[in-house]
Amino acid sequence: MADKIKLVIALLLVAAGIAGYYYLQGGAPALRLASVLGGLLLATGVAWTSESGKRFFTFAGDSVAEAKRVVWPTRKETLQTTAVVIAFAITMALFLWAVDAGLLLLVNKLMGRGE
């Protein structure tokens, strides 16, 4: 129950930050931005103390660590793969155009509209 209360408080803090943004409509843009960021930071701090918040931040940290372990392709590999995909797309477009044109000629011939 305490975790749910913490999450509701976090949600209210986000809402308060957004409400502050609109309340300070005539104020300096930096102050309005600070209102939203302050609400988000306070909400993050409160959510961090809940059990589901701790699980979420652990998951987020694990996701970042996993993304760092990924072996990303080099620039050369990326360009080669892109070239192959574009060549395949052009080849398929030409093939489908040829099939379509052939079927159009065949249907016109069968319908008696051919020359």
Residue frames as a rotation matrix with the C-alpha (Angstrom) as fourth column:
MET 1
0.569 0.823 0.000 0.00
0.823 -0.569 0.000 0.00
0.000 0.000 -1.000 0.00
ALA 2
0.398 -0.492 -0.775 2.86
0.204 -0.776 0.597 2.37
-0.895 -0.395 -0.209 0.81
ASP 3
-0.657 -0.663 0.358 4.31
0.467 0.014 0.884 1.85
-0.591 0.748 0.301 -2.67
LYS 4
-0.092 0.713 0.695 1.02
0.965 -0.109 0.240 2.83
0.247 0.692 -0.678 -4.28
ILE 5
0.778 0.340 -0.529 0.89
0.521 -0.820 0.239 5.98
-0.352 -0.461 -0.815 -2.17
LYS 6
-0.099 -0.907 -0.410 4.46
0.190 -0.422 0.887 6.84
-0.977 0.010 0.214 -3.21
LEU 7
-0.690 -0.137 0.710 3.57
0.700 0.121 0.704 6.40
-0.182 0.983 0.012 -6.88
VAL 8
0.406 0.878 0.255 0.47
0.891 -0.442 0.101 8.57
0.202 0.186 -0.962 -6.50
ILE 9
0.599 -0.276 -0.752 2.60
0.273 -0.812 0.516 11.25
-0.752 -0.514 -0.411 -4.81
ALA 10
-0.537 -0.833 0.132 5.09
0.365 -0.088 0.927 11.01
-0.761 0.545 0.351 -7.69
LEU 11
-0.326 0.516 0.792 2.25
0.924 -0.002 0.382 11.45
0.199 0.856 -0.476 -10.19
LEU 12
0.737 0.616 -0.278 0.97
0.670 -0.721 0.177 14.45
-0.092 -0.317 -0.944 -8.25
LEU 13
0.138 -0.774 -0.618 4.46
0.232 -0.581 0.780 15.99
-0.963 -0.251 0.099 -8.28
VAL 14
-0.733 -0.322 0.599 4.60
0.629 0.011 0.777 15.66
-0.257 0.947 0.195 -12.06
ALA 15
0.158 0.886 0.437 1.15
0.917 -0.295 0.267 17.23
0.366 0.359 -0.859 -12.29
ALA 16
0.676 0.042 -0.736 2.28
0.489 -0.772 0.405 20.05
-0.551 -0.634 -0.543 -9.97
GLY 17
-0.414 -0.893 -0.174 5.31
0.349 -0.333 0.876 20.73
-0.841 0.302 0.449 -12.18
ILE 18
-0.625 0.264 0.735 3.11
0.754 -0.040 0.656 20.91
0.203 0.964 -0.174 -15.27
ALA 19
0.525 0.843 -0.121 0.57
0.837 -0.486 0.250 23.08
0.152 -0.232 -0.961 -13.44
GLY 20
0.274 -0.527 -0.804 3.42
0.410 -0.693 0.594 25.39
-0.870 -0.492 0.026 -12.41
TYR 21
-0.723 -0.521 0.453 4.41
0.596 -0.141 0.790 25.69
-0.348 0.842 0.413 -16.07
TYR 22
-0.214 0.734 0.645 0.97
0.766 -0.283 0.577 26.98
0.606 0.617 -0.501 -16.96
TYR 23
0.634 0.415 -0.652 0.63
0.756 -0.509 0.411 29.07
-0.161 -0.754 -0.637 -13.78
LEU 24
0.014 -0.747 -0.665 3.84
0.272 -0.637 0.721 30.92
-0.962 -0.191 0.195 -14.65
GLN 25
0.420 0.246 0.874 2.63
0.868 0.173 -0.465 31.61
-0.265 0.954 -0.141 -18.18
GLY 26
0.949 -0.033 0.313 3.75
0.090 -0.925 -0.370 35.25
0.302 0.379 -0.875 -18.10
GLY 27
0.713 -0.699 0.063 7.04
-0.242 -0.161 0.957 34.47
-0.658 -0.697 -0.284 -16.37
ALA 28
-0.048 -0.860 -0.508 10.48
-0.956 -0.109 0.274 33.76
-0.291 0.499 -0.816 -17.70
PRO 29
0.578 0.266 -0.771 10.76
-0.613 0.765 -0.196 30.64
0.538 0.586 0.606 -19.87
ALA 30
-0.453 -0.817 -0.356 13.64
-0.279 0.509 -0.814 29.38
0.847 -0.270 -0.459 -17.73
LEU 31
-0.716 0.258 0.649 11.46
-0.675 -0.019 -0.737 29.52
-0.179 -0.966 0.188 -14.63
ARG 32
0.400 0.905 -0.143 8.66
-0.906 0.366 -0.213 27.67
-0.140 0.215 0.967 -16.40
LEU 33
0.314 -0.387 -0.867 11.10
-0.395 0.777 -0.490 24.98
0.863 0.496 0.091 -17.53
ALA 34
-0.756 -0.620 0.210 12.52
-0.403 0.189 -0.895 24.75
0.516 -0.761 -0.393 -14.01
SER 35
-0.177 0.789 0.588 9.01
-0.940 0.043 -0.340 24.15
-0.293 -0.613 0.734 -12.70
VAL 36
0.736 0.464 -0.493 8.51
-0.624 0.747 -0.229 21.14
0.261 0.476 0.839 -14.97
LEU 37
0.031 -0.818 -0.575 12.00
-0.199 0.559 -0.805 19.76
0.980 0.139 -0.145 -14.41
GLY 38
-0.688 -0.244 0.683 11.69
-0.683 -0.102 -0.724 20.22
0.246 -0.964 -0.096 -10.66
GLY 39
0.278 0.883 0.378 8.40
-0.918 0.360 -0.165 18.31
-0.282 -0.301 0.911 -10.62
LEU 40
0.722 -0.045 -0.691 9.93
-0.379 0.809 -0.449 15.51
0.579 0.586 0.567 -12.71
LEU 41
-0.339 -0.931 -0.135 13.06
-0.295 0.241 -0.925 15.29
0.893 -0.274 -0.356 -10.53
LEU 42
-0.530 0.219 0.819 11.06
-0.843 -0.030 -0.537 15.22
-0.093 -0.975 0.201 -7.31
ALA 43
0.601 0.799 -0.025 8.71
-0.790 0.589 -0.170 12.61
-0.121 0.122 0.985 -8.77
THR 44
0.376 -0.558 -0.740 11.69
-0.289 0.688 -0.666 10.51
0.880 0.464 0.098 -9.85
GLY 45
-0.655 -0.663 0.362 13.14
-0.509 0.033 -0.860 10.71
0.558 -0.748 -0.359 -6.35
VAL 46
-0.156 0.685 0.712 9.86
-0.910 0.180 -0.373 9.62
-0.384 -0.706 0.595 -4.76
ALA 47
0.760 0.472 -0.447 9.30
-0.628 0.708 -0.322 6.85
0.164 0.525 0.835 -7.30
TRP 48
-0.061 -0.892 -0.448 12.85
-0.497 0.416 -0.762 5.59
0.866 0.176 -0.468 -6.74
THR 49
-0.682 -0.220 0.697 11.98
-0.731 0.167 -0.662 4.77
0.030 -0.961 -0.275 -3.12
SER 50
0.401 0.867 0.296 9.08
-0.837 0.478 -0.268 2.49
-0.374 -0.141 0.917 -4.07
GLU 51
-0.045 -0.395 0.918 9.59
-0.075 0.917 0.391 -1.20
-0.996 -0.051 -0.071 -4.82
SER 52
0.611 0.314 0.727 8.29
0.661 0.303 -0.686 -0.97
-0.436 0.900 -0.023 -8.37
GLY 53
0.933 -0.332 -0.136 10.40
-0.359 -0.858 -0.368 2.14
0.005 0.393 -0.920 -8.93
LYS 54
0.108 -0.930 0.351 13.52
-0.691 0.183 0.699 0.29
-0.715 -0.317 -0.623 -7.78
ARG 55
0.091 -0.013 0.996 12.70
0.434 0.900 -0.027 -2.57
-0.896 0.435 0.087 -10.16
PHE 56
0.919 0.295 0.262 12.18
0.364 -0.374 -0.853 -0.11
-0.153 0.879 -0.451 -13.01
PHE 57
0.703 -0.699 -0.134 15.48
-0.705 -0.709 -0.002 1.68
-0.094 0.095 -0.991 -12.43
THR 58
-0.076 -0.699 0.711 17.30
-0.340 0.688 0.641 -1.65
-0.937 -0.193 -0.290 -12.12
PHE 59
0.401 0.313 0.861 15.74
0.648 0.568 -0.508 -2.75
-0.648 0.761 0.025 -15.41
ALA 60
0.999 -0.033 -0.037 16.72
-0.049 -0.762 -0.646 0.55
-0.007 0.647 -0.763 -17.06
GLY 61
0.325 -0.942 0.084 20.31
-0.816 -0.235 0.528 0.16
-0.478 -0.240 -0.845 -15.84
ASP 62
-0.095 -0.304 0.948 20.46
0.112 0.943 0.314 -3.42
-0.989 0.136 -0.056 -17.11
SER 63
0.755 0.437 0.489 19.08
0.533 0.027 -0.846 -2.27
-0.383 0.899 -0.212 -20.48
VAL 64
0.827 -0.516 -0.226 21.80
-0.560 -0.792 -0.243 0.35
-0.054 0.327 -0.944 -20.81
ALA 65
-0.040 -0.873 0.485 24.46
-0.637 0.396 0.661 -2.21
-0.770 -0.283 -0.572 -19.89
GLU 66
0.165 0.178 0.970 23.06
0.467 0.852 -0.236 -4.64
-0.869 0.492 0.057 -22.49
ALA 67
0.973 0.211 0.090 23.06
0.184 -0.485 -0.855 -1.93
-0.137 0.849 -0.511 -25.17
LYS 68
0.479 -0.869 -0.125 26.74
-0.824 -0.494 0.277 -1.27
-0.303 -0.030 -0.953 -24.43
ARG 69
-0.181 -0.558 0.810 27.54
-0.244 0.823 0.513 -4.95
-0.953 -0.104 -0.285 -25.04
VAL 70
0.770 0.518 0.371 25.98
0.239 0.304 -0.922 -4.94
-0.591 0.799 0.110 -28.50
VAL 71
-0.437 -0.885 0.159 28.49
0.457 -0.066 0.887 -5.15
-0.775 0.460 0.433 -31.32
TRP 72
0.529 0.647 -0.548 27.42
-0.086 -0.602 -0.794 -2.38
-0.844 0.468 -0.263 -33.64
PRO 73
0.561 -0.318 0.764 28.28
0.808 0.409 -0.423 -2.63
-0.177 0.855 0.487 -37.36
THR 74
-0.455 -0.784 -0.423 31.06
0.544 -0.620 0.565 -0.50
-0.705 0.027 0.708 -38.76
ARG 75
0.003 0.414 -0.910 30.37
-0.475 -0.800 -0.366 2.33
-0.880 0.433 0.195 -41.17
LYS 76
-0.712 -0.344 -0.612 31.56
-0.699 0.266 0.664 0.17
-0.066 0.900 -0.430 -44.07
GLU 77
-0.911 0.402 0.092 29.25
0.395 0.915 -0.087 -2.71
-0.119 -0.042 -0.992 -43.11
THR 78
-0.168 0.889 -0.425 26.32
0.310 -0.362 -0.879 -0.33
-0.936 -0.279 -0.215 -42.74
LEU 79
-0.129 0.068 -0.989 26.91
-0.761 -0.646 0.055 1.23
-0.635 0.760 0.135 -46.16
GLN 80
-0.915 -0.237 -0.327 27.30
-0.394 0.699 0.596 -2.19
0.087 0.675 -0.733 -47.80
THR 81
-0.702 0.710 0.063 24.11
0.593 0.631 -0.500 -3.49
-0.394 -0.314 -0.864 -46.22
THR 82
-0.009 0.695 -0.719 22.24
-0.069 -0.717 -0.693 -0.33
-0.998 0.044 0.054 -47.23
ALA 83
-0.456 -0.234 -0.859 23.49
-0.834 -0.226 0.504 -0.68
-0.311 0.946 -0.092 -50.81
VAL 84
-0.993 0.110 -0.034 22.32
0.095 0.949 0.300 -4.31
0.065 0.295 -0.953 -50.94
VAL 85
-0.371 0.914 -0.165 18.87
0.574 0.086 -0.814 -3.36
-0.730 -0.397 -0.556 -49.61
ILE 86
0.014 0.359 -0.933 18.50
-0.473 -0.820 -0.323 -0.51
-0.881 0.446 0.158 -52.12
ALA 87
-0.734 -0.336 -0.590 19.68
-0.677 0.287 0.678 -2.73
-0.058 0.897 -0.438 -55.01
PHE 88
-0.885 0.454 0.108 17.21
0.439 0.888 -0.132 -5.43
-0.156 -0.070 -0.985 -53.97
ALA 89
-0.117 0.884 -0.453 14.36
0.287 -0.407 -0.867 -2.90
-0.951 -0.231 -0.206 -53.76
ILE 90
-0.165 0.003 -0.986 15.17
-0.793 -0.595 0.131 -1.57
-0.586 0.804 0.100 -57.23
THR 91
-0.942 -0.221 -0.252 15.44
-0.327 0.768 0.551 -5.11
0.072 0.601 -0.796 -58.64
MET 92
-0.646 0.761 0.064 12.08
0.618 0.570 -0.541 -6.08
-0.448 -0.310 -0.839 -57.14
ALA 93
-0.007 0.644 -0.765 10.47
-0.159 -0.756 -0.635 -2.87
-0.987 0.117 0.108 -58.43
LEU 94
-0.447 -0.226 -0.866 11.70
-0.864 -0.143 0.483 -3.60
-0.233 0.964 -0.132 -61.96
PHE 95
-0.996 0.090 -0.023 10.58
0.083 0.977 0.194 -7.24
0.040 0.192 -0.981 -61.72
LEU 96
-0.372 0.919 -0.132 7.10
0.566 0.112 -0.817 -6.30
-0.736 -0.379 -0.561 -60.51
TRP 97
-0.055 0.303 -0.951 6.84
-0.568 -0.793 -0.220 -3.62
-0.821 0.528 0.216 -63.22
ALA 98
-0.763 -0.295 -0.575 7.77
-0.645 0.390 0.657 -6.21
0.031 0.872 -0.488 -65.85
VAL 99
-0.859 0.508 0.064 5.22
0.484 0.847 -0.221 -8.72
-0.166 -0.159 -0.973 -64.51
ASP 100
-0.127 0.844 -0.521 2.54
0.239 -0.484 -0.842 -6.01
-0.963 -0.232 -0.140 -64.39
ALA 101
-0.214 -0.004 -0.977 3.31
-0.808 -0.561 0.180 -4.84
-0.548 0.828 0.117 -67.93
GLY 102
-0.951 -0.173 -0.257 3.30
-0.289 0.792 0.538 -8.44
0.110 0.586 -0.803 -69.18
LEU 103
-0.626 0.780 0.006 -0.03
0.642 0.519 -0.564 -9.19
-0.443 -0.349 -0.826 -67.56
LEU 104
-0.057 0.585 -0.809 -1.45
-0.206 -0.799 -0.564 -5.94
-0.977 0.135 0.166 -68.94
LEU 105
-0.533 -0.203 -0.821 -0.41
-0.831 -0.060 0.554 -6.95
-0.162 0.977 -0.137 -72.46
LEU 106
-0.986 0.161 -0.052 -1.80
0.152 0.978 0.144 -10.45
0.074 0.134 -0.988 -71.97
VAL 107
-0.353 0.909 -0.222 -5.16
0.523 -0.006 -0.853 -9.18
-0.776 -0.417 -0.473 -70.70
ASN 108
-0.075 0.298 -0.952 -5.39
-0.588 -0.784 -0.199 -6.63
-0.806 0.545 0.234 -73.51
LYS 109
-0.806 -0.258 -0.532 -4.61
-0.587 0.461 0.666 -9.38
0.073 0.849 -0.523 -76.06
LEU 110
-0.867 0.499 0.005 -7.27
0.484 0.844 -0.233 -11.68
-0.120 -0.199 -0.973 -74.53
MET 111
-0.119 0.859 -0.499 -9.83
0.364 -0.430 -0.826 -8.88
-0.924 -0.279 -0.261 -74.52
GLY 112
0.250 0.197 0.948 -9.16
0.960 0.077 -0.269 -8.09
-0.126 0.977 -0.170 -78.15
ARG 113
0.951 0.075 -0.299 -7.72
0.078 -0.997 -0.001 -4.65
-0.298 -0.022 -0.954 -77.50
GLY 114
0.090 -0.995 0.033 -4.20
0.242 0.053 0.969 -5.58
-0.966 -0.079 0.245 -78.56
GLU 115
0.175 -0.086 -0.981 -2.68
-0.798 -0.596 -0.089 -4.41
-0.577 0.798 -0.173 -81.81
